Amino acid sequence: MDQFETFDDPACIFCDQPIAPGVHDPCAINLVTRIDRPRLQQKEQTFFCHMHCLQSRSAMHPGVFYIVEPGFPTVGECKT
Ligand SMILES: [Zn+2]
């Protein structure tokens, strides 16, 4: 995958397949490095993936993905 891949053509970091719009897809994972340092010294990279690939391929328990629960608010809903 090209590190400069754009959101116009996202491919999943786990299966390298295109990500069609869906109930939760496409998903983005924002990685922040140097989280212990001042904000201006941190680095960020965004990865794209399918929700089911993240859930099935990570070592995290599927239950931690509370974001898929029905009624989980959007960012906009949290701000109102
Ligand atoms: Zn995938």
PDB file of the backbone (N, CA, C, O) and the ligand in Angstrom, with CONECT records:
HET     ZN  A 101       1
ATOM      1  N   MET A   1       0.837  -1.183   0.000  1.00  0.00           N
ATOM      2  CA  MET A   1       0.000   0.000   0.000  1.00  0.00           C
ATOM      3  C   MET A   1       0.879   1.243   0.000  1.00  0.00           C
ATOM      4  O   MET A   1       1.865   1.323   0.733  1.00  0.00           O
ATOM      5  N   ASP A   2       0.522   2.175  -0.803  1.00  0.00           N
ATOM      6  CA  ASP A   2       1.250   3.441  -0.889  1.00  0.00           C
ATOM      7  C   ASP A   2       0.970   4.268   0.356  1.00  0.00           C
ATOM      8  O   ASP A   2      -0.185   4.438   0.747  1.00  0.00           O
ATOM      9  N   GLN A   3       2.016   4.779   0.973  1.00  0.00           N
ATOM     10  CA  GLN A   3       1.817   5.571   2.178  1.00  0.00           C
ATOM     11  C   GLN A   3       1.063   6.857   1.918  1.00  0.00           C
ATOM     12  O   GLN A   3       0.584   7.493   2.858  1.00  0.00           O
ATOM     13  N   PHE A   4       0.947   7.257   0.650  1.00  0.00           N
ATOM     14  CA  PHE A   4       0.228   8.482   0.331  1.00  0.00           C
ATOM     15  C   PHE A   4      -1.144   8.190  -0.259  1.00  0.00           C
ATOM     16  O   PHE A   4      -1.765   9.047  -0.888  1.00  0.00           O
ATOM     17  N   GLU A   5      -1.596   6.977  -0.045  1.00  0.00           N
ATOM     18  CA  GLU A   5      -2.926   6.608  -0.507  1.00  0.00           C
ATOM     19  C   GLU A   5      -3.945   7.600   0.049  1.00  0.00           C
ATOM     20  O   GLU A   5      -3.835   8.042   1.192  1.00  0.00           O
ATOM     21  N   THR A   6      -4.917   7.938  -0.757  1.00  0.00           N
ATOM     22  CA  THR A   6      -5.893   8.923  -0.318  1.00  0.00           C
ATOM     23  C   THR A   6      -7.184   8.241   0.089  1.00  0.00           C
ATOM     24  O   THR A   6      -7.394   7.057  -0.173  1.00  0.00           O
ATOM     25  N   PHE A   7      -8.038   9.008   0.730  1.00  0.00           N
ATOM     26  CA  PHE A   7      -9.325   8.476   1.130  1.00  0.00           C
ATOM     27  C   PHE A   7     -10.199   8.166  -0.073  1.00  0.00           C
ATOM     28  O   PHE A   7     -11.164   7.413   0.057  1.00  0.00           O
ATOM     29  N   ASP A   8      -9.896   8.718  -1.229  1.00  0.00           N
ATOM     30  CA  ASP A   8     -10.683   8.449  -2.434  1.00  0.00           C
ATOM     31  C   ASP A   8     -10.571   6.990  -2.856  1.00  0.00           C
ATOM     32  O   ASP A   8     -11.454   6.476  -3.542  1.00  0.00           O
ATOM     33  N   ASP A   9      -9.513   6.328  -2.462  1.00  0.00           N
ATOM     34  CA  ASP A   9      -9.294   4.944  -2.869  1.00  0.00           C
ATOM     35  C   ASP A   9      -8.723   4.147  -1.698  1.00  0.00           C
ATOM     36  O   ASP A   9      -7.622   3.605  -1.795  1.00  0.00           O
ATOM     37  N   PRO A  10      -9.459   4.075  -0.598  1.00  0.00           N
ATOM     38  CA  PRO A  10      -8.886   3.414   0.574  1.00  0.00           C
ATOM     39  C   PRO A  10      -8.827   1.909   0.398  1.00  0.00           C
ATOM     40  O   PRO A  10      -9.751   1.301  -0.143  1.00  0.00           O
ATOM     41  N   ALA A  11      -7.742   1.314   0.854  1.00  0.00           N
ATOM     42  CA  ALA A  11      -7.610  -0.138   0.905  1.00  0.00           C
ATOM     43  C   ALA A  11      -7.404  -0.516   2.365  1.00  0.00           C
ATOM     44  O   ALA A  11      -6.788   0.224   3.132  1.00  0.00           O
ATOM     45  N   CYS A  12      -7.915  -1.652   2.727  1.00  0.00           N
ATOM     46  CA  CYS A  12      -7.837  -2.129   4.111  1.00  0.00           C
ATOM     47  C   CYS A  12      -6.392  -2.518   4.453  1.00  0.00           C
ATOM     48  O   CYS A  12      -5.741  -3.216   3.675  1.00  0.00           O
ATOM     49  N   ILE A  13      -5.893  -2.073   5.599  1.00  0.00           N
ATOM     50  CA  ILE A  13      -4.515  -2.404   5.982  1.00  0.00           C
ATOM     51  C   ILE A  13      -4.375  -3.872   6.348  1.00  0.00           C
ATOM     52  O   ILE A  13      -3.257  -4.385   6.402  1.00  0.00           O
ATOM     53  N   PHE A  14      -5.472  -4.555   6.598  1.00  0.00           N
ATOM     54  CA  PHE A  14      -5.403  -5.969   6.989  1.00  0.00           C
ATOM     55  C   PHE A  14      -5.525  -6.902   5.790  1.00  0.00           C
ATOM     56  O   PHE A  14      -4.767  -7.866   5.679  1.00  0.00           O
ATOM     57  N   CYS A  15      -6.482  -6.624   4.879  1.00  0.00           N
ATOM     58  CA  CYS A  15      -6.719  -7.552   3.763  1.00  0.00           C
ATOM     59  C   CYS A  15      -6.337  -6.950   2.409  1.00  0.00           C
ATOM     60  O   CYS A  15      -6.345  -7.645   1.393  1.00  0.00           O
ATOM     61  N   ASP A  16      -6.004  -5.664   2.400  1.00  0.00           N
ATOM     62  CA  ASP A  16      -5.576  -4.951   1.190  1.00  0.00           C
ATOM     63  C   ASP A  16      -6.669  -4.917   0.108  1.00  0.00           C
ATOM     64  O   ASP A  16      -6.368  -4.763  -1.076  1.00  0.00           O
ATOM     65  N   GLN A  17      -7.906  -5.059   0.510  1.00  0.00           N
ATOM     66  CA  GLN A  17      -9.017  -4.977  -0.435  1.00  0.00           C
ATOM     67  C   GLN A  17      -9.679  -3.606  -0.327  1.00  0.00           C
ATOM     68  O   GLN A  17      -9.580  -2.946   0.708  1.00  0.00           O
ATOM     69  N   PRO A  18     -10.354  -3.179  -1.395  1.00  0.00           N
ATOM     70  CA  PRO A  18     -11.071  -1.892  -1.337  1.00  0.00           C
ATOM     71  C   PRO A  18     -12.122  -1.921  -0.223  1.00  0.00           C
ATOM     72  O   PRO A  18     -12.597  -2.984   0.176  1.00  0.00           O
ATOM     73  N   ILE A  19     -12.465  -0.752   0.258  1.00  0.00           N
ATOM     74  CA  ILE A  19     -13.435  -0.650   1.354  1.00  0.00           C
ATOM     75  C   ILE A  19     -14.673   0.073   0.841  1.00  0.00           C
ATOM     76  O   ILE A  19     -14.676   1.290   0.658  1.00  0.00           O
ATOM     77  N   ALA A  20     -15.701  -0.694   0.620  1.00  0.00           N
ATOM     78  CA  ALA A  20     -16.962  -0.108   0.170  1.00  0.00           C
ATOM     79  C   ALA A  20     -17.693   0.506   1.361  1.00  0.00           C
ATOM     80  O   ALA A  20     -17.560   0.034   2.490  1.00  0.00           O
ATOM     81  N   PRO A  21     -18.458   1.553   1.106  1.00  0.00           N
ATOM     82  CA  PRO A  21     -19.234   2.136   2.205  1.00  0.00           C
ATOM     83  C   PRO A  21     -20.196   1.117   2.798  1.00  0.00           C
ATOM     84  O   PRO A  21     -20.796   0.327   2.069  1.00  0.00           O
ATOM     85  N   GLY A  22     -20.341   1.132   4.089  1.00  0.00           N
ATOM     86  CA  GLY A  22     -21.232   0.198   4.777  1.00  0.00           C
ATOM     87  C   GLY A  22     -21.723   0.809   6.071  1.00  0.00           C
ATOM     88  O   GLY A  22     -21.586   2.012   6.294  1.00  0.00           O
ATOM     89  N   VAL A  23     -22.289  -0.018   6.915  1.00  0.00           N
ATOM     90  CA  VAL A  23     -22.819   0.471   8.187  1.00  0.00           C
ATOM     91  C   VAL A  23     -21.720   1.144   9.008  1.00  0.00           C
ATOM     92  O   VAL A  23     -21.951   2.193   9.609  1.00  0.00           O
ATOM     93  N   HIS A  24     -20.515   0.542   9.038  1.00  0.00           N
ATOM     94  CA  HIS A  24     -19.393   1.114   9.796  1.00  0.00           C
ATOM     95  C   HIS A  24     -18.201   1.450   8.910  1.00  0.00           C
ATOM     96  O   HIS A  24     -17.293   2.161   9.339  1.00  0.00           O
ATOM     97  N   ASP A  25     -18.194   0.955   7.702  1.00  0.00           N
ATOM     98  CA  ASP A  25     -17.042   1.166   6.809  1.00  0.00           C
ATOM     99  C   ASP A  25     -17.230   2.387   5.919  1.00  0.00           C
ATOM    100  O   ASP A  25     -18.369   2.780   5.668  1.00  0.00           O
ATOM    101  N   PRO A  26     -16.181   2.984   5.446  1.00  0.00           N
ATOM    102  CA  PRO A  26     -14.789   2.679   5.768  1.00  0.00           C
ATOM    103  C   PRO A  26     -14.414   3.205   7.152  1.00  0.00           C
ATOM    104  O   PRO A  26     -14.955   4.208   7.618  1.00  0.00           O
ATOM    105  N   CYS A  27     -13.495   2.520   7.788  1.00  0.00           N
ATOM    106  CA  CYS A  27     -12.995   2.927   9.094  1.00  0.00           C
ATOM    107  C   CYS A  27     -11.593   3.523   8.938  1.00  0.00           C
ATOM    108  O   CYS A  27     -10.854   3.175   8.018  1.00  0.00           O
ATOM    109  N   ALA A  28     -11.254   4.410   9.837  1.00  0.00           N
ATOM    110  CA  ALA A  28      -9.915   4.984   9.882  1.00  0.00           C
ATOM    111  C   ALA A  28      -9.345   4.794  11.276  1.00  0.00           C
ATOM    112  O   ALA A  28     -10.041   4.967  12.276  1.00  0.00           O
ATOM    113  N   ILE A  29      -8.077   4.437  11.328  1.00  0.00           N
ATOM    114  CA  ILE A  29      -7.362   4.312  12.594  1.00  0.00           C
ATOM    115  C   ILE A  29      -6.284   5.377  12.592  1.00  0.00           C
ATOM    116  O   ILE A  29      -5.404   5.383  11.731  1.00  0.00           O
ATOM    117  N   ASN A  30      -6.355   6.260  13.540  1.00  0.00           N
ATOM    118  CA  ASN A  30      -5.362   7.316  13.642  1.00  0.00           C
ATOM    119  C   ASN A  30      -4.299   6.906  14.656  1.00  0.00           C
ATOM    120  O   ASN A  30      -4.589   6.707  15.836  1.00  0.00           O
ATOM    121  N   LEU A  31      -3.075   6.786  14.179  1.00  0.00           N
ATOM    122  CA  LEU A  31      -1.952   6.417  15.027  1.00  0.00           C
ATOM    123  C   LEU A  31      -1.187   7.682  15.403  1.00  0.00           C
ATOM    124  O   LEU A  31      -0.821   8.481  14.541  1.00  0.00           O
ATOM    125  N   VAL A  32      -0.955   7.847  16.682  1.00  0.00           N
ATOM    126  CA  VAL A  32      -0.168   8.983  17.171  1.00  0.00           C
ATOM    127  C   VAL A  32       1.052   8.410  17.866  1.00  0.00           C
ATOM    128  O   VAL A  32       0.932   7.669  18.841  1.00  0.00           O
ATOM    129  N   THR A  33       2.219   8.756  17.364  1.00  0.00           N
ATOM    130  CA  THR A  33       3.450   8.299  18.007  1.00  0.00           C
ATOM    131  C   THR A  33       3.954   9.376  18.959  1.00  0.00           C
ATOM    132  O   THR A  33       3.523  10.528  18.916  1.00  0.00           O
ATOM    133  N   ARG A  34       4.854   8.973  19.795  1.00  0.00           N
ATOM    134  CA  ARG A  34       5.459   9.886  20.770  1.00  0.00           C
ATOM    135  C   ARG A  34       4.384  10.564  21.626  1.00  0.00           C
ATOM    136  O   ARG A  34       4.454  11.760  21.906  1.00  0.00           O
ATOM    137  N   ILE A  35       3.413   9.789  22.024  1.00  0.00           N
ATOM    138  CA  ILE A  35       2.270  10.345  22.743  1.00  0.00           C
ATOM    139  C   ILE A  35       2.682  10.983  24.067  1.00  0.00           C
ATOM    140  O   ILE A  35       1.931  11.772  24.639  1.00  0.00           O
ATOM    141  N   ASP A  36       3.878  10.638  24.553  1.00  0.00           N
ATOM    142  CA  ASP A  36       4.360  11.209  25.813  1.00  0.00           C
ATOM    143  C   ASP A  36       5.066  12.542  25.618  1.00  0.00           C
ATOM    144  O   ASP A  36       5.509  13.167  26.581  1.00  0.00           O
ATOM    145  N   ARG A  37       5.167  12.972  24.368  1.00  0.00           N
ATOM    146  CA  ARG A  37       5.888  14.218  24.097  1.00  0.00           C
ATOM    147  C   ARG A  37       4.909  15.351  23.798  1.00  0.00           C
ATOM    148  O   ARG A  37       3.718  15.106  23.600  1.00  0.00           O
ATOM    149  N   PRO A  38       5.403  16.586  23.765  1.00  0.00           N
ATOM    150  CA  PRO A  38       4.528  17.711  23.407  1.00  0.00           C
ATOM    151  C   PRO A  38       3.910  17.489  22.029  1.00  0.00           C
ATOM    152  O   PRO A  38       4.517  16.846  21.172  1.00  0.00           O
ATOM    153  N   ARG A  39       2.722  18.012  21.814  1.00  0.00           N
ATOM    154  CA  ARG A  39       1.944  17.800  20.594  1.00  0.00           C
ATOM    155  C   ARG A  39       2.769  18.061  19.329  1.00  0.00           C
ATOM    156  O   ARG A  39       2.667  17.292  18.373  1.00  0.00           O
ATOM    157  N   LEU A  40       3.565  19.102  19.296  1.00  0.00           N
ATOM    158  CA  LEU A  40       4.318  19.459  18.094  1.00  0.00           C
ATOM    159  C   LEU A  40       5.442  18.477  17.785  1.00  0.00           C
ATOM    160  O   LEU A  40       6.008  18.523  16.693  1.00  0.00           O
ATOM    161  N   GLN A  41       5.774  17.603  18.705  1.00  0.00           N
ATOM    162  CA  GLN A  41       6.811  16.602  18.466  1.00  0.00           C
ATOM    163  C   GLN A  41       6.229  15.231  18.126  1.00  0.00           C
ATOM    164  O   GLN A  41       6.970  14.281  17.873  1.00  0.00           O
ATOM    165  N   GLN A  42       4.924  15.135  18.122  1.00  0.00           N
ATOM    166  CA  GLN A  42       4.271  13.860  17.815  1.00  0.00           C
ATOM    167  C   GLN A  42       4.157  13.687  16.307  1.00  0.00           C
ATOM    168  O   GLN A  42       4.224  14.658  15.553  1.00  0.00           O
ATOM    169  N   LYS A  43       3.982  12.441  15.875  1.00  0.00           N
ATOM    170  CA  LYS A  43       3.738  12.133  14.472  1.00  0.00           C
ATOM    171  C   LYS A  43       2.414  11.403  14.383  1.00  0.00           C
ATOM    172  O   LYS A  43       2.025  10.689  15.307  1.00  0.00           O
ATOM    173  N   GLU A  44       1.715  11.587  13.252  1.00  0.00           N
ATOM    174  CA  GLU A  44       0.423  10.952  13.076  1.00  0.00           C
ATOM    175  C   GLU A  44       0.347  10.284  11.713  1.00  0.00           C
ATOM    176  O   GLU A  44       0.895  10.783  10.730  1.00  0.00           O
ATOM    177  N   GLN A  45      -0.335   9.159  11.669  1.00  0.00           N
ATOM    178  CA  GLN A  45      -0.622   8.480  10.403  1.00  0.00           C
ATOM    179  C   GLN A  45      -2.008   7.871  10.514  1.00  0.00           C
ATOM    180  O   GLN A  45      -2.391   7.345  11.559  1.00  0.00           O
ATOM    181  N   THR A  46      -2.756   7.951   9.415  1.00  0.00           N
ATOM    182  CA  THR A  46      -4.089   7.377   9.379  1.00  0.00           C
ATOM    183  C   THR A  46      -4.081   6.116   8.535  1.00  0.00           C
ATOM    184  O   THR A  46      -3.562   6.107   7.419  1.00  0.00           O
ATOM    185  N   PHE A  47      -4.658   5.054   9.073  1.00  0.00           N
ATOM    186  CA  PHE A  47      -4.800   3.784   8.361  1.00  0.00           C
ATOM    187  C   PHE A  47      -6.281   3.556   8.109  1.00  0.00           C
ATOM    188  O   PHE A  47      -7.131   3.973   8.896  1.00  0.00           O
ATOM    189  N   PHE A  48      -6.578   2.886   6.996  1.00  0.00           N
ATOM    190  CA  PHE A  48      -7.965   2.558   6.686  1.00  0.00           C
ATOM    191  C   PHE A  48      -8.168   1.054   6.793  1.00  0.00           C
ATOM    192  O   PHE A  48      -7.250   0.272   6.544  1.00  0.00           O
ATOM    193  N   CYS A  49      -9.367   0.663   7.162  1.00  0.00           N
ATOM    194  CA  CYS A  49      -9.646  -0.762   7.295  1.00  0.00           C
ATOM    195  C   CYS A  49     -11.144  -1.032   7.284  1.00  0.00           C
ATOM    196  O   CYS A  49     -11.966  -0.124   7.408  1.00  0.00           O
ATOM    197  N   HIS A  50     -11.472  -2.322   7.131  1.00  0.00           N
ATOM    198  CA  HIS A  50     -12.839  -2.789   7.340  1.00  0.00           C
ATOM    199  C   HIS A  50     -13.016  -2.998   8.847  1.00  0.00           C
ATOM    200  O   HIS A  50     -12.086  -3.424   9.532  1.00  0.00           O
ATOM    201  N   MET A  51     -14.179  -2.707   9.344  1.00  0.00           N
ATOM    202  CA  MET A  51     -14.435  -2.949  10.768  1.00  0.00           C
ATOM    203  C   MET A  51     -14.286  -4.435  11.094  1.00  0.00           C
ATOM    204  O   MET A  51     -13.693  -4.785  12.114  1.00  0.00           O
ATOM    205  N   HIS A  52     -14.817  -5.310  10.237  1.00  0.00           N
ATOM    206  CA  HIS A  52     -14.739  -6.737  10.558  1.00  0.00           C
ATOM    207  C   HIS A  52     -13.296  -7.240  10.530  1.00  0.00           C
ATOM    208  O   HIS A  52     -12.964  -8.159  11.278  1.00  0.00           O
ATOM    209  N   CYS A  53     -12.429  -6.668   9.695  1.00  0.00           N
ATOM    210  CA  CYS A  53     -11.013  -7.062   9.693  1.00  0.00           C
ATOM    211  C   CYS A  53     -10.331  -6.617  10.984  1.00  0.00           C
ATOM    212  O   CYS A  53      -9.549  -7.367  11.567  1.00  0.00           O
ATOM    213  N   LEU A  54     -10.623  -5.421  11.418  1.00  0.00           N
ATOM    214  CA  LEU A  54     -10.035  -4.940  12.671  1.00  0.00           C
ATOM    215  C   LEU A  54     -10.487  -5.813  13.837  1.00  0.00           C
ATOM    216  O   LEU A  54      -9.682  -6.183  14.691  1.00  0.00           O
ATOM    217  N   GLN A  55     -11.756  -6.133  13.867  1.00  0.00           N
ATOM    218  CA  GLN A  55     -12.283  -6.933  14.965  1.00  0.00           C
ATOM    219  C   GLN A  55     -11.723  -8.361  14.957  1.00  0.00           C
ATOM    220  O   GLN A  55     -11.422  -8.924  16.009  1.00  0.00           O
ATOM    221  N   SER A  56     -11.587  -8.932  13.768  1.00  0.00           N
ATOM    222  CA  SER A  56     -11.192 -10.335  13.698  1.00  0.00           C
ATOM    223  C   SER A  56      -9.687 -10.547  13.709  1.00  0.00           C
ATOM    224  O   SER A  56      -9.224 -11.629  14.071  1.00  0.00           O
ATOM    225  N   ARG A  57      -8.925  -9.554  13.328  1.00  0.00           N
ATOM    226  CA  ARG A  57      -7.478  -9.745  13.222  1.00  0.00           C
ATOM    227  C   ARG A  57      -6.681  -9.116  14.346  1.00  0.00           C
ATOM    228  O   ARG A  57      -5.472  -9.324  14.444  1.00  0.00           O
ATOM    229  N   SER A  58      -7.333  -8.367  15.174  1.00  0.00           N
ATOM    230  CA  SER A  58      -6.593  -7.772  16.271  1.00  0.00           C
ATOM    231  C   SER A  58      -6.633  -8.718  17.465  1.00  0.00           C
ATOM    232  O   SER A  58      -7.485  -9.603  17.547  1.00  0.00           O
ATOM    233  N   ALA A  59      -5.729  -8.524  18.357  1.00  0.00           N
ATOM    234  CA  ALA A  59      -5.679  -9.351  19.550  1.00  0.00           C
ATOM    235  C   ALA A  59      -6.620  -8.828  20.625  1.00  0.00           C
ATOM    236  O   ALA A  59      -6.717  -9.387  21.718  1.00  0.00           O
ATOM    237  N   MET A  60      -7.307  -7.747  20.290  1.00  0.00           N
ATOM    238  CA  MET A  60      -8.226  -7.168  21.264  1.00  0.00           C
ATOM    239  C   MET A  60      -9.526  -7.961  21.279  1.00  0.00           C
ATOM    240  O   MET A  60      -9.954  -8.479  20.248  1.00  0.00           O
ATOM    241  N   HIS A  61     -10.130  -8.052  22.407  1.00  0.00           N
ATOM    242  CA  HIS A  61     -11.418  -8.727  22.517  1.00  0.00           C
ATOM    243  C   HIS A  61     -12.453  -7.945  21.710  1.00  0.00           C
ATOM    244  O   HIS A  61     -12.493  -6.717  21.789  1.00  0.00           O
ATOM    245  N   PRO A  62     -13.293  -8.639  20.932  1.00  0.00           N
ATOM    246  CA  PRO A  62     -14.295  -7.932  20.129  1.00  0.00           C
ATOM    247  C   PRO A  62     -15.172  -7.000  20.953  1.00  0.00           C
ATOM    248  O   PRO A  62     -15.705  -6.022  20.429  1.00  0.00           O
ATOM    249  N   GLY A  63     -15.321  -7.294  22.219  1.00  0.00           N
ATOM    250  CA  GLY A  63     -16.172  -6.467  23.066  1.00  0.00           C
ATOM    251  C   GLY A  63     -15.666  -5.052  23.269  1.00  0.00           C
ATOM    252  O   GLY A  63     -16.430  -4.170  23.660  1.00  0.00           O
ATOM    253  N   VAL A  64     -14.364  -4.821  23.002  1.00  0.00           N
ATOM    254  CA  VAL A  64     -13.851  -3.461  23.198  1.00  0.00           C
ATOM    255  C   VAL A  64     -14.320  -2.516  22.100  1.00  0.00           C
ATOM    256  O   VAL A  64     -14.183  -1.299  22.221  1.00  0.00           O
ATOM    257  N   PHE A  65     -14.872  -3.076  21.033  1.00  0.00           N
ATOM    258  CA  PHE A  65     -15.320  -2.233  19.922  1.00  0.00           C
ATOM    259  C   PHE A  65     -16.763  -1.788  20.160  1.00  0.00           C
ATOM    260  O   PHE A  65     -17.662  -2.107  19.382  1.00  0.00           O
ATOM    261  N   TYR A  66     -16.963  -1.056  21.237  1.00  0.00           N
ATOM    262  CA  TYR A  66     -18.306  -0.601  21.567  1.00  0.00           C
ATOM    263  C   TYR A  66     -18.850   0.366  20.532  1.00  0.00           C
ATOM    264  O   TYR A  66     -20.039   0.686  20.531  1.00  0.00           O
ATOM    265  N   ILE A  67     -17.968   0.830  19.647  1.00  0.00           N
ATOM    266  CA  ILE A  67     -18.392   1.759  18.607  1.00  0.00           C
ATOM    267  C   ILE A  67     -19.406   1.126  17.647  1.00  0.00           C
ATOM    268  O   ILE A  67     -20.154   1.851  16.991  1.00  0.00           O
ATOM    269  N   VAL A  68     -19.447  -0.200  17.551  1.00  0.00           N
ATOM    270  CA  VAL A  68     -20.380  -0.857  16.644  1.00  0.00           C
ATOM    271  C   VAL A  68     -21.753  -1.079  17.274  1.00  0.00           C
ATOM    272  O   VAL A  68     -22.674  -1.554  16.610  1.00  0.00           O
ATOM    273  N   GLU A  69     -21.887  -0.742  18.533  1.00  0.00           N
ATOM    274  CA  GLU A  69     -23.179  -0.934  19.194  1.00  0.00           C
ATOM    275  C   GLU A  69     -24.220   0.000  18.586  1.00  0.00           C
ATOM    276  O   GLU A  69     -23.931   1.166  18.315  1.00  0.00           O
ATOM    277  N   PRO A  70     -25.432  -0.515  18.372  1.00  0.00           N
ATOM    278  CA  PRO A  70     -26.498   0.351  17.856  1.00  0.00           C
ATOM    279  C   PRO A  70     -26.703   1.529  18.809  1.00  0.00           C
ATOM    280  O   PRO A  70     -26.721   1.360  20.028  1.00  0.00           O
ATOM    281  N   GLY A  71     -26.852   2.692  18.248  1.00  0.00           N
ATOM    282  CA  GLY A  71     -27.084   3.868  19.069  1.00  0.00           C
ATOM    283  C   GLY A  71     -25.827   4.559  19.545  1.00  0.00           C
ATOM    284  O   GLY A  71     -25.904   5.612  20.177  1.00  0.00           O
ATOM    285  N   PHE A  72     -24.644   3.978  19.248  1.00  0.00           N
ATOM    286  CA  PHE A  72     -23.406   4.674  19.632  1.00  0.00           C
ATOM    287  C   PHE A  72     -23.387   6.007  18.896  1.00  0.00           C
ATOM    288  O   PHE A  72     -23.501   6.030  17.671  1.00  0.00           O
ATOM    289  N   PRO A  73     -23.246   7.107  19.608  1.00  0.00           N
ATOM    290  CA  PRO A  73     -23.400   8.427  18.972  1.00  0.00           C
ATOM    291  C   PRO A  73     -22.264   8.780  18.026  1.00  0.00           C
ATOM    292  O   PRO A  73     -21.117   8.380  18.219  1.00  0.00           O
ATOM    293  N   THR A  74     -22.617   9.540  16.998  1.00  0.00           N
ATOM    294  CA  THR A  74     -21.614  10.104  16.108  1.00  0.00           C
ATOM    295  C   THR A  74     -20.936  11.272  16.833  1.00  0.00           C
ATOM    296  O   THR A  74     -21.404  11.714  17.883  1.00  0.00           O
ATOM    297  N   VAL A  75     -19.837  11.765  16.269  1.00  0.00           N
ATOM    298  CA  VAL A  75     -19.153  12.919  16.861  1.00  0.00           C
ATOM    299  C   VAL A  75     -20.117  14.102  16.921  1.00  0.00           C
ATOM    300  O   VAL A  75     -20.157  14.836  17.909  1.00  0.00           O
ATOM    301  N   GLY A  76     -20.894  14.275  15.848  1.00  0.00           N
ATOM    302  CA  GLY A  76     -21.855  15.375  15.805  1.00  0.00           C
ATOM    303  C   GLY A  76     -22.920  15.251  16.874  1.00  0.00           C
ATOM    304  O   GLY A  76     -23.346  16.248  17.457  1.00  0.00           O
ATOM    305  N   GLU A  77     -23.347  14.033  17.128  1.00  0.00           N
ATOM    306  CA  GLU A  77     -24.361  13.819  18.169  1.00  0.00           C
ATOM    307  C   GLU A  77     -23.801  14.090  19.564  1.00  0.00           C
ATOM    308  O   GLU A  77     -24.530  14.525  20.455  1.00  0.00           O
ATOM    309  N   CYS A  78     -22.522  13.837  19.748  1.00  0.00           N
ATOM    310  CA  CYS A  78     -21.901  14.103  21.044  1.00  0.00           C
ATOM    311  C   CYS A  78     -21.764  15.589  21.314  1.00  0.00           C
ATOM    312  O   CYS A  78     -21.753  16.019  22.468  1.00  0.00           O
ATOM    313  N   LYS A  79     -21.661  16.378  20.247  1.00  0.00           N
ATOM    314  CA  LYS A  79     -21.471  17.819  20.415  1.00  0.00           C
ATOM    315  C   LYS A  79     -22.780  18.562  20.604  1.00  0.00           C
ATOM    316  O   LYS A  79     -22.773  19.746  20.939  1.00  0.00           O
ATOM    317  N   THR A  80     -23.894  17.895  20.396  1.00  0.00           N
ATOM    318  CA  THR A  80     -25.178  18.595  20.562  1.00  0.00           C
ATOM    319  C   THR A  80     -25.706  18.443  21.954  1.00  0.00           C
ATOM    320  O   THR A  80     -26.774  18.967  22.269  1.00  0.00           O
TER     321      THR A  80
HETATM  322 ZN    ZN A 101     -10.210  -5.739   5.313  1.00  0.00          ZN2+
END
